[in-house]
Structure formats: structure tokens, C-alpha cells
Amino acid sequence: MKSLMRLPSLLLVGASLLATLPVAAQLNDGKPDPDYTVPERLDLDYALAYALDNNFTIRQAKERIRQQEGILLEVRSGLIPNVSAGAGYSRNSDDVSSNGRDYAWSVDITARQILYAGGGVTANVRSQQLALEAATLALRAVINDALVDVRIRFFTVLLNREKIKVQEQNTELLQRQLQDVKNRFEAGTVSNFEVLRAEVALANAQPALISARNDYRLGIEELRQALGYVAESEPNVAKVPEFLGTLEFKPTTFDLRSALGAAREQRPDLLRLAKLTAAAEEGIVRSRAGRLPSVSAFGSYDWRRSPISSPRSSLDGWTVGLQSSWDIFDGRATTGRIAQARSFLEQTKLALAEAQLSVDVEVRRAISTFQQATELAEASKKVVEQAEEAVRLANARYAAGTATQLDVLTSQVDLTTARLNQVQAYYSHNVAVASVRNAMGLADEAFPTKELTYP
């Protein structure tokens, strides 16, 4: 098995508006991460591509695959001959020599091949191969979760940015209202009380605007963490890119029955547990091999030298043969290992069944949340239109003297609430769509054709 591939995450870079931001093509082999420049603009597709190569959870999952590859390479060594060399040299004084030799040396090379081990070696190789496949599926699950997290964090930044706009619009309306009331007060048509009320309304709008700006800053930091972006140089510490994109409502549908079926077939975590179950079955075979004999073939060649003049002072030659061992009785140690392997297999099966149930519940919950978000998004569109019309009519009636200032302020508050509800509903709908896809085990929409393969 070759080493883990690099995910071809630069497919979208050419189409991205962020060509100035390089994406790490591979891990840095323990070296410090490069300090990438914060781009002027950042869109969702490029953020996802960057996270594929730099998200720390994904990088750790890749390293676990490399670790498992090493384990597989280690256990495969039992299937091929092992060659070892040995050498020795000794020297002694004449006082302790019994045969006149004061030094001797020897060199030997031995090759050994296991011929039969009760199926334990091959079972161990198959088990580790399944474990490697399980690690690859775990990487897929980590990638799916990480990219969903990036999507949600990016949507959160867009949501907080829209909230700032809504609060700024509300502040502008209240400022215009205050100025209008002041003009009326100077003209003598309203009392100072209405001026005071308009000032209080404007002051009450400031905390919401301040909170929205703070949420925006915090959302950017959470997105940076999800991307795995580490800023060290001074220009990048305080730089904030322009985030491209809007929270849009694109109606879509999901069928519960199809979603449940897709989740059982495609969820990487379920497929991973199935691989581990198969590996546990091989573990039973490996444990049973302790009851059977093992046979191996060996061959060696030796060189020996001693200083005395004798026909046997120099020995060169080869040796071949077979060697067998069999633990006729090991104190029931093998029986204990078999019992452990069977229990581990049963635990793995139970974990798989539990995970399937959890996935079913997760899919149902995601579908239900998606339905709620869709209904709220559809309802929010009409409410905003009605609230905008209500503000227009309230201002017109107030100008005509048929409405009070309280009517105008109330309609403006209602408009602000409607706009906030709309952006929140659109955000919830986009998050719900991503959550349903993730619950079904589908790859991210930005990378629909990506598969984990080895080069």
C-alpha cells in the first residue's frame, strides 16, 4: 500500500476569487506551518478547499492512516522470508586457553520462512488490512464533519454580517425619525416628550448593534479555527478579509425513507464499524492459531576461523532444515485469548447496531429540523414585505397627523424583528441542508466527485 494520497483539493482554486491565497498541498512533516497571507476576499468554496489541507482534525486522521500503513507493513513481514546476519569475535589469554587458540571469529547469515502457522499470520494481515480500510473510512467521516463545520462557521459569519446590516438600517431609521421629530418640535407641532421618546428609542438600538459587531468578530475567529489557519505575522493578525456570499433560500426536498437508506449505505462511520467487525472475526482466527503447530524453513551459511594450524581451524558451510513448534498445553492461555477475541467481536457488532440506531435518529432529527427551517424561511419572506409596507404607511399617516409617534416606532421595531427573523431563517435553512447531507453520509456539495484513493 502506498502512502496516503493528497486530496486534490485545488480543483476549485482556479474558479475561486482568492487566487492570492495558497493552499498547502501536503503536511509539513513536523516543520512549522507557513504563515499564509490573509486574502482580501474569501468565499465558501475556497474556505472548504483550504480546510481540506489545513484543518488539524483532518491532518491527524491522515496521520492515523499512515500509522496503520506501518502496522500493516509490519505484520506482512511474516509472509516473506526474514534474513538475519550474526557475527562474533573472541580473544583470550594463553593461560585460560585449553586448545591453543587465543582468538576466534565467526559470521553467519540465516534466512527463515514461516510455512504454516495455523492461519494466524494471514489472519493477522487480513485484520490489519481491514483496519487500514477502517482508518480510511474514518478519514472520510472526519472530512465530512470538518467541512460541514466550516460551512456552518462560514454561514455564521454571513449571518452576523447581515445582523449588523439590519441593526444599522434600524439605527438609520431611528435617526431619521429623531431628526423629523426635532424638526416638528422646532415648528411647535409636537412636544418635547416625543423628542425624548425618539432619543430613547435610538439609544436602545445601540446595544443590539454593538452585540452584532462582536458576534461577527467572534464568528470570524471560530471560522479561522475550523479552517486550521494560524496567523503569526503582524499584518495577518488583525487583517479581516471581505467575506463573499449571501444567505440564500433555495427550496429543496429530502425524502425520509431515501435518506435513511442512503445513510446506512454511505455513512463512513457505519462502514468503518463494519470493517472493524470483519477485522474482529479475523482476530478469532488469529487466536485459534495458538492451538495449532507452526512450521518454518530455514537456511544459513557460516564462516568460522581460528588461528591454530588444523584442518578444522577454518569452517565454511551451509545448513538447511525445517523447524516446528507446538504448544500442546499452555495453561489455557490460548483459550483465554479466543474468549477475548469472541467478546471483542460481539462488542463490535453491538457498537455497529447502536451506531445504526443513532444514525437513524440523527437522520430523522435532521429531516425534521430541515422541514421546520424550510417553513420558517418561506414564511419570513412575506413578513418582511408586510413590515416594510407597514413602516411606509405609518410614516405617511404620521406626516398626515393621523398616527402617533408610537405607531411609527412600533412599526420600525416590527420591521427590524422581521428582517432579523428572515436572515436567521435563511441561516437555519442552509445549516439544515448541510446537516441532512452529512447525516446521509454525502460528500460536501463543493466536492461531489471527490473520493479517497491512493496514487
Secondary structure, 3 states (H helix, E strand, C coil): CCCCCCCCCCCCCCCCCCCCCCCCCCCCCCCCCCCCCCCCEECHHHHHHHHHHHCHHHHHHHHHHHHHHHHHHHHHHHHCCEEEEEEEEEECCHHHCCCCCCEEEEEEEEEEEEEECCCHHHHHHHHHHHHHHHHHHHHHHHHHHHHHHHHHHHHHHHHHHHHHHHHHHHHHHHHHHHHHHHHHHHHCCCCHHHHHHHHHHHHHHHHHHHHHHHHHHHHHHHHHHHHCCCCCCHHHHHCCCEECCCCCCCCCCCCHHHHHHHHHHHCHHHHHHHHHHHHHHHHHHHHHHHHCCEEEEEEEEEEEECCCCCCCCEEEEEEEEEEEECCCCCCCHHHHHHHHHHHHHHHHHHHHHHHHHHHHHHHHHHHHHHHHHHHHHHHHHHHHHHHHHHHHHHHHHHHHCCCCHHHHHHHHHHHHHHHHHHHHHHHHHHHHHHHHHHHHCCCCCCCCCCCCCCC
